[in-house]
């Protein structure tokens, strides 16, 4: 994470005409609009109210995740290569099991230090239950591969992820289920002359989805307000 000095130089033409993060209401974007302008262009997009109809908006929270992961002792014992886990600056989290040992007062933000963590849902029983709570976003064409590699990002108000780029297979969408998150995007440093070095910023609210090529844009997040932030993320093709 951070600057990968071994990566190939970025294509600065991808950000040369981007001066803000586009925003659109979910009812105002078609499959064709998304495919032609956003899906493969690395142009970031916020789709407002895109996941309000998902079951996750009512059912998904820290305790739902905890119940799923602790329903069988073997679930958290699984540690395949695809089981990505990032504790960011919450050094007390040695692994995912530690996340679910938090006392209630930390989860409910009644006392204690802020915390933030993300992980790949590589555990099949949990992933299958999670699929019942969300679906492919309406603006993504129906011939796209169905969601199959979800990630979870969750944490209390305060710092989220530090500025970094990812090394993942595809672009992704990130659906804000609870809480409010501020995103800050910066063009690759080698593109600062072409694209500028001023960050692009947006605030994502429950029900909103941000679409971003995290392999291209350096990105950081901050949790705002007084609610726990919970995000579902998935790649698309």
C-alpha positions in Angstrom: 0.0 0.0 0.0 1.1 3.6 -0.6 3.4 4.3 -3.5 4.4 1.2 -5.4 7.7 2.2 -7.0 7.8 -1.1 -9.0 4.6 -0.5 -10.9 4.5 0.6 -14.5 3.9 4.4 -15.1 0.2 5.3 -15.3 -1.5 6.4 -18.5 -2.0 10.1 -17.7 -4.5 10.6 -20.5 -7.0 8.7 -18.2 -7.2 11.6 -15.8 -6.3 14.6 -18.0 -10.0 15.8 -18.3 -11.2 14.8 -14.8 -11.6 17.7 -12.5 -14.3 16.3 -10.1 -16.0 13.1 -9.2 -19.2 12.7 -11.3 -22.5 12.2 -9.4 -25.8 10.9 -10.7 -29.0 9.6 -9.2 -29.5 5.9 -9.9 -32.7 6.6 -11.9 -30.7 8.8 -14.2 -28.1 6.4 -15.5 -28.6 3.6 -18.0 -26.6 0.4 -18.6 -25.4 2.0 -21.8 -24.4 5.3 -20.1 -22.3 3.4 -17.5 -20.7 1.1 -20.0 -19.7 3.9 -22.4 -18.5 6.5 -20.0 -17.5 4.9 -16.7 -17.1 1.1 -16.7 -13.7 0.9 -18.2 -12.5 4.5 -18.4 -11.1 4.9 -14.8 -13.5 7.9 -14.5 -14.8 7.9 -10.9 -18.5 8.0 -10.3 -20.9 8.3 -7.4 -24.4 6.8 -7.9 -26.8 8.2 -5.3 -29.5 6.0 -3.7 -28.3 3.0 -5.7 -28.6 0.4 -3.0 -31.6 1.6 -0.9 -33.7 -1.4 -2.0 -31.1 -4.0 -0.8 -31.9 -6.2 2.2 -28.5 -5.3 3.5 -29.6 -1.7 4.3 -31.9 -3.1 7.0 -30.2 -6.3 8.1 -26.4 -5.9 7.7 -24.4 -4.7 10.6 -21.4 -5.7 12.8 -23.5 -8.1 14.8 -24.9 -9.9 11.7 -21.3 -10.4 10.5 -20.2 -11.6 14.0 -23.1 -14.1 14.1 -22.2 -15.5 10.7 -18.5 -15.8 11.4 -19.0 -17.4 14.9 -21.7 -19.8 13.8 -19.1 -22.4 13.1 -15.6 -22.5 14.6 -14.1 -23.7 11.3 -15.1 -20.6 9.5 -12.4 -18.3 11.1 -9.9 -21.2 10.9 -9.9 -21.0 7.1 -7.0 -18.9 5.9 -6.6 -19.4 2.1 -4.5 -17.2 -0.2 -7.6 -15.2 -1.1 -8.3 -14.2 2.5 -7.0 -10.7 2.3 -7.1 -8.8 5.6 -6.0 -5.2 6.4 -6.1 -3.8 9.9 -4.9 -0.4 8.7 -3.9 1.6 11.7 -5.8 -0.5 14.2 -2.7 -2.5 15.3 -4.6 -4.4 18.0 -6.4 -6.5 15.3 -4.0 -9.3 14.6 -6.6 -11.1 12.5 -10.3 -11.2 11.7 -11.1 -13.2 14.8 -9.9 -10.2 16.9 -12.4 -8.0 15.2 -15.2 -10.1 16.6 -13.8 -10.0 20.1 -14.5 -6.3 20.4 -16.5 -5.4 23.6 -19.9 -3.9 22.9 -18.8 -0.4 24.2 -16.2 -0.3 21.3 -18.7 -1.4 18.7 -21.3 1.1 20.0 -18.6 3.8 20.2 -19.3 4.5 23.9 -15.6 4.5 24.8 -12.2 3.4 23.6 -10.1 4.2 20.5 -11.5 4.4 17.0 -11.0 1.4 14.8 -11.2 0.5 11.1 -10.6 -2.7 9.2 -11.2 -4.4 5.8 -11.2 -8.0 4.6 -12.1 -10.3 1.7 -15.1 -12.5 2.4 -13.3 -15.7 1.5 -15.3 -17.9 3.9 -18.0 -19.7 1.7 -20.8 -19.9 4.3 -20.5 -16.2 5.1 -20.3 -15.2 1.4 -23.4 -17.3 0.6 -25.4 -15.6 3.4 -24.1 -12.2 2.3 -25.2 -12.7 -1.3 -28.8 -12.9 0.0 -28.5 -9.3 1.2 -27.3 -7.5 -1.9 -27.3 -7.8 -5.7 -25.5 -6.5 -8.8 -26.1 -2.7 -8.8 -28.9 -1.7 -11.2 -26.6 0.5 -13.4 -24.2 -2.4 -14.2 -25.2 -4.3 -17.3 -26.9 -7.7 -16.6 -24.3 -9.6 -18.7 -21.6 -8.6 -16.2 -20.4 -11.4 -14.0 -22.6 -11.6 -10.9 -20.9 -10.5 -7.6 -18.6 -13.2 -6.5 -15.7 -11.7 -4.5 -17.1 -9.4 -1.8 -15.1 -7.4 0.6 -16.2 -5.7 3.8 -14.9 -2.4 5.2 -16.1 -1.4 8.6 -15.1 1.1 11.3 -15.9 3.9 13.7 -15.8 7.7 13.0 -12.2 8.8 12.5 -9.4 7.8 10.1 -10.2 5.1 7.5 -7.7 4.0 4.9 -4.5 5.9 4.4 -3.7 7.1 0.8 -2.8 4.1 -1.3 -3.5 2.3 -4.6 -4.5 -1.3 -4.8 -3.4 -4.3 -6.8 -6.6 -6.1 -7.7 -7.9 -7.6 -10.8 -10.7 -5.2 -11.8 -12.4 -1.9 -11.1 -14.9 -2.1 -8.2 -18.0 -0.6 -6.8 -18.3 0.2 -3.1 -21.8 0.4 -1.5 -22.2 2.4 1.7 -24.6 0.5 3.9 -24.3 2.5 7.1 -22.4 5.5 8.2 -20.9 8.4 6.2 -17.5 8.2 4.4 -15.4 10.9 2.9 -13.3 9.9 -0.1 -10.2 11.7 -1.4 -8.8 10.7 -4.8 -5.4 11.8 -6.2 -4.0 11.2 -9.6 -0.8 9.1 -9.8 2.2 11.3 -8.9 3.7 10.9 -12.4 0.5 12.5 -13.7 0.5 15.6 -11.5 1.7 17.8 -14.4 -1.1 16.6 -16.7 -3.9 16.0 -14.2 -2.9 18.2 -11.3 -2.2 17.3 -7.7 -5.3 18.6 -6.0 -7.4 15.8 -4.6 -10.9 15.1 -5.8 -13.3 14.7 -2.9 -16.8 13.4 -2.3 -19.0 12.2 0.6 -20.8 8.9 0.4 -24.1 8.4 2.4 -26.0 5.2 3.2 -27.5 3.9 -0.1 -24.8 5.5 -2.3 -22.3 3.6 -4.4 -18.9 4.8 -5.6 -17.3 3.3 -8.6 -13.6 3.6 -8.8 -10.5 2.0 -10.4 -8.5 1.6 -7.2 -5.5 0.4 -9.2 -5.2 3.8 -10.8 -6.4 6.4 -8.3 -4.6 6.9 -5.0 -7.4 7.0 -2.5 -8.0 7.6 1.2 -11.1 7.6 3.4 -12.4 9.2 6.5 -15.5 8.2 8.5 -17.7 11.2 9.4 -20.6 11.7 11.7 -21.5 9.5 14.7 -22.4 6.1 13.0 -20.4 3.0 12.4 -19.5 2.8 8.7 -20.0 -0.5 6.9 -19.3 -0.9 3.2 -19.8 -3.9 0.8 -17.3 -3.9 -2.1 -17.2 -6.0 -5.2 -15.3 -6.1 -8.5 -17.1 -6.0 -11.9 -16.1 -6.9 -15.4 
